[in-house]
């Protein structure tokens, strides 16, 4: 068995309102950042999974995302895997 570190970045689907992002975008000019647009707030999840190979690890993490970690109706996710050595 190998160990893989998974990083999952979850973001809103295009067209879905992002109230946190909108609040940050409205607040930034008051702090002097007038050149910032299209602010989006998401979440990042990191975990370690043991699996036979990278494909098996990815399949398991994708299943976790569909079942619990992301809401597929309003969110998209991107998975990055790296094998842990040692």
HELIX and SHEET records of a PDB file:
HELIX    1   1 UNK A   19  UNK A   28  1                                  10    
HELIX    2   2 UNK A   29  UNK A   31  5                                   3    
HELIX    3   3 UNK A   54  UNK A   64  1                                  11    
HELIX    4   4 UNK A   65  UNK A   69  3                                   5    
SHEET    1   A 3 UNK A  43  UNK A  51  0                                        
SHEET    2   A 3 UNK A   2  UNK A  12 -1                                        
SHEET    3   A 3 UNK A  75  UNK A  84 -1                                        
END                                                                             
